[in-house]
Amino acid sequence: MKRPIDLLTVGLTTIDIAVYPVETLPPIDTGVRVETVKLSPAGTAAGAALIAAQLGLNVALMSAVGNDLQGFAVRRGLELAGVDTRFLATDPKMPTSSTVLPVRSCGQRSTYHMVGASMFFDIADDSWAALPQISALHWGAVNMPGVSRQGADFLQAAKAAGVFVTCDLVSPRDGTLEDLARILPYVDFF
């Protein structure tokens, strides 16, 4: 049996591609040298998992990636950081959610985001059975079209198992307030 999970993060998982510095778009058919291009697992679930693992917690991620190079990079990057990926599904029909971040020299950034697999995954049956082994759960899946249907039930079961629950927003849009109303009774820290 694996050791107990200090933190389970659930929700948005992306690959972030940060480019620095980007002040303007170059003219068509020309290029500009930049100092840095970095890839990183990110999103409200994978980003929290990555940082928590770097801080020494035993962390697991529940989400989904596509069966593509971005998904491979996310999974491998998380595993190298020590994140348990047993609850990270691979969706053969969807790409991995991906974000390109052109970062200006002053630190401001814009985003180009492609919606992918993590927005549409469901909570797997074996995940429910793991709840008694989890100390804390971070819900980074508010109003996501897939998993949020199961959110209130999953968080209620987590609370019944004695799990401390936190919650973070991805990107507020139509339906966010309704989803929050369903899950906030089971959230300790928002």
PyMOL commands that set and color helices and strands:
alter all, ss='L'
color gray80, all
select helices_A, chain A and resi 46-54+69-80+117-119+125-133+148-160+176-186
alter helices_A, ss='H'
color red, helices_A
select strands_A, chain A and resi 5-11+14-20+36-42+59-66+84-91+98-102+112-114+134-140+164-167
alter strands_A, ss='S'
color yellow, strands_A
deselect
rebuild
show_as cartoon
